[in-house]
Amino acid sequence: MCELYSKQDTLALRRKHIGPSCKVFFAADPLKIVRAQRQYLFDEKGEQYLDCINNVAHVGHCHPEVVRVALKQMEVLNTNSRFLHDNIVEYAKRLSATLPEKLSVCYFTNSGSEANDLALRLARQFRGHQDVITLDHAYHGHLSSLIEISPYKYGQGTDVKKEFVHVAPTPDTYRGKYREDHADPASAYADEVKKIIDEAHKSGRKIAAFIAESMQSCGGQIIPPAGYFQKVTEYVHKAGGVFIADEVQVGFGRVGKHFWSFQMHGEDCVPDIVTMGKPMGNGHPVACVVTTKEIAEAFSSSGMEYFNTYGGNPVSSAIGLAVLDVIENEDLQGNATRVGSYLIELLNKQKAKHPLIGDVRGIGLFIGIDLVKDQQRRTPATAEAQHIIYKMKEKRVLLSADGPHRNVLKIKPPMCFTEEDAKFLVDQLDGILTVLEEAIGAKTESVTDSEDTPCRTKMPREAHLELLSEGSPDQKANPRQKRNGLCADKHSLLSKRLKT
Ligand SMILES: Cc1ncc(COP(=O)(O)O)c(C=O)c1O
């Protein structure tokens, strides 16, 4: 028995009792998910969906080993970290072993936001500096201290950029200021950070930290050019600041060859602070900040205790250890490399076929498909992206669209994703793109909107509605599931951005 209420009653209760700013996926036709296993989610009717959204269920939904370990520890003890316990120290030891040697001191928290908030405190205490350099479109968490340094968020509301926050351009070589045809985009983007530091110094300000995701997720699945972080770190260190690598979304082997995404940049890319969360507990709230002995000692020199009621408790630590074991025992990094490469290869073939695909980028199981209305001008295909995620849902594949223009399809599934899943995803996408491009005449569409403005498609209204109500002709081709009559409605094109 997985349900207390009918789907309609659940929705009504949610509207009544849950804050309206807590959004659901597919707002025009929300899903009720009642159970999950590996890379699949099941709704109240038993329909199976391929989950390409949940990087939190890192080793697979409800992994039996993680569940077994959690249950076993819950039966024995759960308490705070003021008592000595082996789990927390063992977990800290194992995490440190995955990181460069100087990163050896851990603080456990319950969420990525808590981890980033603590990272800012560590950075500010270290040399007494206050200012933070963040990347454009970055998201680092929901606490007040993090909304302040998250242009992705503060730009949406009435909040304005604070004086101590400096925004550097996203090192995006597809859509950003310096692109793939630039001779040295890594240096060009790093020099932008240096300019910011120089300007801040001129006004008497001091840099505490540069914070960035090792690969920007909400920002549109952006992979910074090789060498960028090393150059930025050099400038930031000279200014007396530290480099905080936010690995909350992209850590724990998602990139395949490396355990941490910053490691893709080479052994000389070493942050001063690394924050981690989401995949750590496979859904259980576990997060962590890892830093150097020097920074940790500076933090404790203030005399203030750091206490976190749940952080690093025996159950969370046991779960975290189990996740590490599963990643290793099931060679999930190897799987991310193999399946990710295969998926990127398939998607690149689609790119050659479909004018709506402007760019396919990614590594391991972190992939973005940048949809454009015009290949040359790279005009974001925002409405089309929203349409496609609803159509993919009809085909039982769950994707999200993000980035500053909400035109980037994000693929970040559980790490047990298979080649068969990859093929299935691409086949469905191919069918949907074919129908959509035919309807909008994608190849010949003239474009008048400015490149940097999210714009509505020029598809005739009738074509929209028809596409949205009927589904694509190859619906029968779905080998896994019968249709259940679900249909996105016109609101799908207006659906708001959802952070995941
Ligand atoms: C890059 C990044 N950092 C931090 C956070 C905050 O993590 P949490 O939601 O666990 O507080 C998120 C959440 O989406 C994130 O994407």
Ligand as a Chemical Component Dictionary entry (heavy atoms), coordinates in Angstrom:
data_LIG
# 
_chem_comp.id                   LIG 
_chem_comp.type                 NON-POLYMER 
_chem_comp.pdbx_formal_charge   0 
_chem_comp.three_letter_code    LIG 
# 
loop_
_chem_comp_atom.comp_id 
_chem_comp_atom.atom_id 
_chem_comp_atom.alt_atom_id 
_chem_comp_atom.type_symbol 
_chem_comp_atom.charge 
_chem_comp_atom.model_Cartn_x 
_chem_comp_atom.model_Cartn_y 
_chem_comp_atom.model_Cartn_z 
_chem_comp_atom.pdbx_ordinal 
LIG C1 C1 C 0 25.411 23.306 -6.778 1  
LIG C2 C2 C 0 24.522 23.250 -5.585 2  
LIG N1 N1 N 0 25.005 23.630 -4.394 3  
LIG C3 C3 C 0 24.245 23.579 -3.295 4  
LIG C4 C4 C 0 22.937 23.164 -3.342 5  
LIG C5 C5 C 0 22.092 23.143 -2.100 6  
LIG O1 O1 O 0 21.897 21.854 -1.670 7  
LIG P1 P1 P 0 20.637 21.475 -0.741 8  
LIG O2 O2 O 0 19.417 21.590 -1.583 9  
LIG O3 O3 O 0 20.965 20.084 -0.290 10 
LIG O4 O4 O 0 20.624 22.440 0.390  11 
LIG C6 C6 C 0 22.404 22.743 -4.558 12 
LIG C7 C7 C 0 21.005 22.255 -4.644 13 
LIG O5 O5 O 0 20.402 22.146 -5.669 14 
LIG C8 C8 C 0 23.209 22.801 -5.714 15 
LIG O6 O6 O 0 22.744 22.451 -6.906 16 
# 
loop_
_chem_comp_bond.comp_id 
_chem_comp_bond.atom_id_1 
_chem_comp_bond.atom_id_2 
_chem_comp_bond.value_order 
_chem_comp_bond.pdbx_ordinal 
LIG C1 C2 SING 1  
LIG C2 N1 SING 2  
LIG C2 C8 DOUB 3  
LIG N1 C3 DOUB 4  
LIG C3 C4 SING 5  
LIG C4 C5 SING 6  
LIG C4 C6 DOUB 7  
LIG C5 O1 SING 8  
LIG O1 P1 SING 9  
LIG P1 O2 DOUB 10 
LIG P1 O3 SING 11 
LIG P1 O4 SING 12 
LIG C6 C7 SING 13 
LIG C6 C8 SING 14 
LIG C7 O5 DOUB 15 
LIG C8 O6 SING 16 
# 
